[in-house]
Amino acid sequence: MSAKRTPFYDIHVSLNAKMVDFAGYSMPLQYETGSTAEHEIVRTDVGAFDVSHMGQIEITGPDRNAFANRLTCNDVGKLEDGGVQYSAFLTDEGTFVDDILVYRFDDRIMLVVNAANIAKDWEHILSKKSGINVRVKNNSDDIALLAIQGPKAEELIGALATPGISNLDYYKFDAGQIAGSGVFVSRTGYTGEDGFEIYCRNEQASVLWHGLVGHGRAKPVGLAARDSLRLEMGYSLYGHEIDENINPYEAGLGWIVKVDKGAPFTGLKGVQAVKASGPRRKLVGFTCAEKGAIPRDGYDVFLGGEKVDHVRSGGFSPSLQMGIGTTFLPTESATPGAKIEVAVRDNRVEGEVVKLPFYKDGSVKSK
């Protein structure tokens, strides 16, 4: 089966982007500028990411909020209209089905899910729907999504959007217009920099892109820089730091689990058991100071000479100018300063556990 194309596909090709298959979509890995330059653009200026591959599932009906609260581990009841919440679907055992964003409108809930998990998440939602007065709709193929990220994001959005959009609080959203297109915009991000996510109909995608991206505006940024940016922040990626064998407490995401919210959500008993006993392992970040020692995904990780895990995410940090990565260590050893070894090619190189995030100077609007 050929990869799907986002509404921005022809634009990427016209810019000579290197296209790759990612989660079933043909996506730009990098443009002619190269991933390192694109990474720097987002850290210092403003970049634009096509993230239309992400899925959007809508829940409407009288029981929509209660249903969403039973589906997800965070507390939708604490979410006001116009608010966004980081959350997750969990298995009965309390491990990750997917990490998601929950958008609460006055008349519906929108769940933003990972591209690779759209079909799985859809089936998971339907399996929990019986007897509940809601309607669910998969809008994933009908919505274009452009992320604008960087310290100059607010300035760019402020110049092109209807009043108020650029002043959104962190993890809030609102409807408006940008470059003449009707959109709704949230202020979250996946890079550690200030940023906005702009949702529009597919047919508006080209106009939106050309209004926001170009000389004196945002520069296009591909998947490679998106990954190095999120890794520098220690943000989880499904299939790496989280999956159906990992629970939120191991992954450092216990803060999104509200066991006392009053809704018997899927996975509650599983996470209660882990919380009571404590996680046996924890996700950590580590650096490799040795020049040229770049830990890659899947490389073996050793503690005291014994293999304990593998590199979950790894690569070269353009901001820190060294190799960085994530892995799981036994809880008692998962402390900053702990020494590990990583099998890089034919050598074992030293790694040092550090407190996340790796990069601490981002412009993200966290308040």
NUGULO-939440 format. One record per residue (C-alpha): x, y, z. Coordinates in steps of 0.5 Angstrom, whole numbers, padded with zeros to 4 digits, always signed. Example, Ala and Ser with C-alpha at 12.3 -4.5 7.8 and 13.67 -1.06 7.14 Angstrom:
! NUGULO-939440
+0025-0009+0016 +0027-0002+0014 
END
This chain:
! NUGULO-939440
+0000+0000+0000 +0003+0007-0002 +0004+0012+0003 -0002+0017+0005 +0000+0024+0003 -0002+0030+0007 -0005+0037+0004 +0002+0040+0004 +0005+0034+0000 +0006+0038-0007 +0009+0044-0003 +0014+0039+0000 +0016+0036-0006 +0017+0043-0010 +0022+0045-0004 +0026+0039-0006 +0025+0036+0001 +0027+0029+0002 +0021+0025+0003 +0020+0019+0007 +0015+0014+0010 +0013+0016+0017 +0007+0012+0020 +0004+0011+0013 +0005+0018+0011 +0010+0021+0006 +0013+0026+0010 +0019+0031+0009 +0025+0029+0013 +0029+0035+0012 +0029+0041+0006 +0035+0043+0003 +0038+0047+0009 +0039+0040+0012 +0036+0038+0019 +0042+0041+0023 +0040+0048+0020 +0033+0047+0021 +0034+0045+0029 +0037+0052+0030 +0032+0056+0026 +0027+0053+0031 +0031+0055+0037 +0033+0062+0035 +0028+0064+0030 +0021+0061+0028 +0020+0054+0024 +0014+0051+0021 +0012+0043+0021 +0007+0040+0017 +0004+0035+0023 -0002+0033+0019 -0001+0026+0020 -0003+0027+0027 -0010+0024+0028 -0016+0027+0030 -0022+0024+0033 -0029+0028+0035 -0033+0026+0041 -0040+0029+0041 -0047+0028+0045 -0049+0029+0052 -0044+0024+0055 -0038+0026+0052 -0034+0029+0058 -0036+0023+0062 -0034+0019+0057 -0027+0022+0055 -0026+0022+0063 -0027+0014+0063 -0023+0014+0057 -0017+0018+0059 -0012+0018+0065 -0012+0025+0066 -0018+0029+0069 -0022+0032+0064 -0027+0035+0069 -0021+0040+0071 -0021+0042+0064 -0025+0048+0062 -0028+0050+0055 -0022+0052+0051 -0017+0048+0054 -0012+0043+0052 -0010+0037+0056 -0004+0032+0056 -0006+0025+0057 -0006+0018+0055 -0011+0012+0053 -0008+0006+0058 -0009-0002+0057 -0013-0005+0063 -0006-0007+0066 -0004+0001+0066 +0001+0001+0060 +0000+0006+0054 -0004+0005+0049 -0002+0012+0046 -0001+0019+0049 -0006+0024+0047 -0008+0031+0047 -0015+0033+0049 -0019+0039+0047 -0025+0041+0050 -0030+0045+0046 -0037+0048+0049 -0040+0042+0045 -0035+0037+0043 -0029+0034+0045 -0023+0033+0040 -0017+0028+0042 -0011+0028+0038 -0007+0022+0037 -0001+0019+0034 -0001+0018+0027 +0002+0011+0028 -0004+0009+0033 -0010+0012+0029 -0013+0005+0027 -0011+0002+0034 -0014+0008+0038 -0021+0008+0034 -0022+0001+0036 -0020+0002+0043 -0025+0008+0043 -0031+0004+0040 -0029-0002+0045 -0031+0003+0051 -0037+0006+0048 -0043+0001+0049 -0049+0004+0053 -0046+0011+0053 -0050+0017+0049 -0044+0019+0045 -0042+0020+0038 -0035+0019+0035 -0032+0021+0029 -0025+0020+0026 -0024+0027+0022 -0016+0025+0021 -0017+0025+0014 -0020+0032+0013 -0016+0036+0017 -0009+0040+0016 -0005+0041+0021 +0001+0046+0021 +0006+0047+0028 +0009+0054+0028 +0015+0054+0033 +0020+0058+0036 +0022+0064+0040 +0019+0069+0034 +0013+0065+0033 +0008+0070+0037 +0011+0075+0033 +0009+0072+0027 +0002+0069+0029 +0001+0076+0032 +0002+0080+0025 -0002+0075+0021 -0008+0072+0026 -0014+0076+0028 -0013+0079+0035 -0012+0075+0041 -0010+0069+0038 -0002+0070+0039 -0004+0072+0046 -0007+0065+0048 -0005+0062+0055 -0001+0056+0055 -0005+0050+0053 -0011+0054+0051 -0014+0054+0044 -0019+0059+0040 -0022+0060+0033 -0020+0066+0029 -0017+0067+0022 -0010+0067+0020 -0008+0069+0013 -0015+0070+0011 -0017+0062+0013 -0022+0060+0018 -0018+0056+0023 -0017+0054+0031 -0011+0055+0034 -0008+0052+0040 -0001+0054+0044 +0003+0048+0046 +0009+0045+0043 +0014+0039+0042 +0020+0043+0042 +0021+0047+0048 +0020+0053+0044 +0014+0058+0044 +0009+0055+0039 +0002+0054+0036 -0002+0049+0032 -0006+0051+0027 -0012+0047+0025 -0016+0048+0018 -0020+0044+0013 -0015+0041+0008 -0017+0046+0002 -0015+0052+0006 -0008+0048+0007 -0004+0052+0001 -0006+0059+0003 -0005+0058+0010 +0002+0055+0009 +0004+0061+0004 +0001+0066+0009 +0006+0063+0014 +0012+0060+0011 +0017+0064+0006 +0022+0070+0006 +0022+0074+0013 +0017+0069+0016 +0017+0062+0018 +0022+0057+0015 +0020+0050+0013 +0023+0044+0018 +0022+0037+0017 +0022+0031+0022 +0029+0030+0023 +0030+0036+0027 +0023+0035+0030 +0026+0029+0033 +0032+0032+0035 +0028+0038+0038 +0024+0034+0042 +0029+0029+0045 +0033+0035+0047 +0027+0037+0052 +0026+0029+0054 +0019+0029+0051 +0017+0022+0050 +0015+0019+0043 +0011+0013+0042 +0014+0007+0041 +0021+0009+0044 +0020+0012+0051 +0012+0009+0052 +0009+0003+0049 +0004-0002+0051 +0010-0005+0056 +0011+0001+0059 +0007+0005+0065 +0006+0012+0066 +0010+0012+0073 +0016+0009+0069 +0016+0014+0064 +0016+0020+0069 +0009+0021+0067 +0006+0020+0073 +0003+0027+0073 -0002+0026+0068 -0005+0020+0072 -0011+0022+0077 -0013+0016+0080 -0017+0020+0085 -0021+0024+0080 -0028+0020+0081 -0028+0016+0074 -0026+0009+0074 -0022+0010+0068 -0019+0004+0064 -0012+0002+0067 -0014+0005+0074 -0013-0002+0078 -0006-0003+0074 -0003+0004+0075 -0006+0004+0083 -0002-0003+0083 +0004+0000+0080 +0004+0007+0085 +0003+0003+0091 +0009-0002+0090 +0013+0004+0086 +0016+0003+0079 +0022-0002+0078 +0025+0002+0073 +0025+0009+0071 +0026+0013+0064 +0033+0017+0065 +0036+0022+0060 +0044+0021+0059 +0050+0024+0055 +0056+0021+0052 +0061+0026+0053 +0066+0022+0048 +0067+0026+0042 +0064+0022+0036 +0060+0017+0041 +0053+0018+0038 +0048+0013+0042 +0043+0011+0037 +0036+0008+0038 +0037+0001+0040 +0044+0001+0042 +0045-0004+0048 +0046+0000+0055 +0050-0003+0061 +0050-0002+0068 +0055-0005+0072 +0057-0009+0066 +0050-0012+0066 +0046-0011+0060 +0040-0007+0063 +0036-0004+0057 +0037-0001+0050 +0037+0006+0048 +0030+0009+0047 +0032+0015+0043 +0038+0017+0042 +0042+0022+0037 +0047+0028+0037 +0044+0034+0040 +0046+0040+0036 +0045+0045+0042 +0049+0041+0047 +0054+0039+0041 +0054+0032+0044 +0051+0025+0044 +0045+0024+0048 +0039+0019+0049 +0034+0016+0054 +0034+0009+0057 +0031+0005+0063 +0035+0004+0069 +0033+0000+0075 +0030+0005+0080 +0035+0005+0085 +0040+0007+0080 +0036+0012+0076 +0039+0018+0079 +0043+0024+0076 +0051+0023+0076 +0050+0015+0075 +0055+0012+0070 +0053+0007+0065 +0056+0004+0058 +0053+0004+0051 +0055+0000+0046 +0057+0005+0040 +0059+0001+0034 +0064-0004+0037 +0066+0000+0043 +0063+0001+0050 +0063+0008+0051 +0061+0012+0058 +0054+0015+0059 +0052+0020+0065 +0045+0020+0067 +0043+0027+0067 +0037+0031+0070 +0032+0032+0064 +0031+0036+0060 +0038+0036+0057 +0036+0043+0054 +0034+0048+0059 +0034+0055+0055 +0027+0054+0051 +0022+0060+0050 +0016+0055+0051 +0011+0059+0055 +0010+0055+0061 +0005+0059+0065 
END
